[in-house]
Amino acid sequence: MDSALHQIVEPIRAAAADATPLCIRGGGTKDFYGEALQGDTLDTTALAGVTSYEPSELVVTVRAGTPLAELEAALAEKGQCLPFEPPHFGSDGTVGGMVAAGLSGPARASVGAVRDYVLGATLVNGRGDALSFGGQVMKNVAGYDVSRVLAGSLGTLGVIAEVSLKVLPVAPAEATLEFACSQADALRLLNEWGGRPLPLNASCWFEYAGAGALYLRLRGAVAAVEAACTHLGGERKDNARAAADWQALCDQQLPWFDVASGPDALWRLSVPQTAPVLAIDGNAPLIEWHGGQRWYKAPPDQAARIREAAHAAGGHATLFRTSASNIPRFDAMSAPIARIHRALMQEFDPHRIFNRGRLFADA
């Protein structure tokens, strides 16, 4: 066991001995996400560095405390990327936090989520044991795929020490088109385009100064992108400017996302892409993922109304950013899912020391 991993294992074993809660923390850029933080801080930033990278095999193995920006820079040197565009939410975001949060950027609906690119992982459980799951190829799992379960677990199953990820080449061509349209028209167009052989990669609709605009990003072969631009029309945007705007969208740096100065909270609704305009009063939403992810700004005390609208559309709602402390961040789990969730936590963290209550206040 190397010294960096030893620095993680020893505090875990000590905490397990007296059931002291630990708060797993890398760069801290996602501290706002989920329920309130509890326990002594367990810093993972010493677990840093790319341990293996095979560009020809499209796989990289990296330690969890590695800055996300450092990994992306190493991939860019070889013309490769993390296609799901993980949000950074700050310069200190780490690879472990990326996997634990399970959040994906604008391209998620077209290329898949974080968990789809996790090939293997090394995890330190609540007993201080280092466990390895998966590997460095896509088809390597028999039984329960634990490495992918870590995506979105918010550290409740253990400390991610290392992770192997599938990467992809950067697309040879890209273009962003803008269309003036209403929310209903944007959803109709996205569903219509989704049924055609178009190189759709990301989309975003929102209102500015009372007017709605749909932005569509195309990625793929040069001929396919150029043909799609000709076929779809719209106003083609400058690539450099559009890239900055898509990154700002990914990291919620667009002015639309500012809820710090008012009474509203930021809600994320995950619904079927074919869901119609939702009957939620107040500001018009910002819509991503070809209609599948919809952001709303509304007071936290409107939780019941917002969650009811999401459920009626076949989805769920998350209270993503708020200063309120008495509203659950995530929808309640169904009884079968809750049983599986608690059984996994009991197996990996029997003393409940990791990120206690981070996913659900009573878990």
ABEGO torsion letter per residue (X at the ends): XBAAAAAAAAAAAAAAAAGBBBBBBBAGAAAABEBBBBEBBBBAAABBEBABBBAAAGBBBBBAABBAAAAAAAAAAAGBBBAAGBBAGEAABBAAAAAAAGBBBAAAAAAEBAAAABABBBBBBAAGBBBBBEBABABABBEBBAAAAABGAGGAAEBBABBBBBBBBBBABBBBBBBBBBAAAAAAAAAAAAABBBBBABBBBBBBGGBBBBBBBBBEBAAAAAAAAAAAEEBBBBAAAAAAAAAAAAAGABAAABAAABABBBBBBBBBAABBBBBBBEBBBBBBGGGABBBBBBBAAAAAAAAAAAAAAGBBBBBABBABAABBABBBBBAAAAAAAAAAAAAABAAGABGBGAABAAX
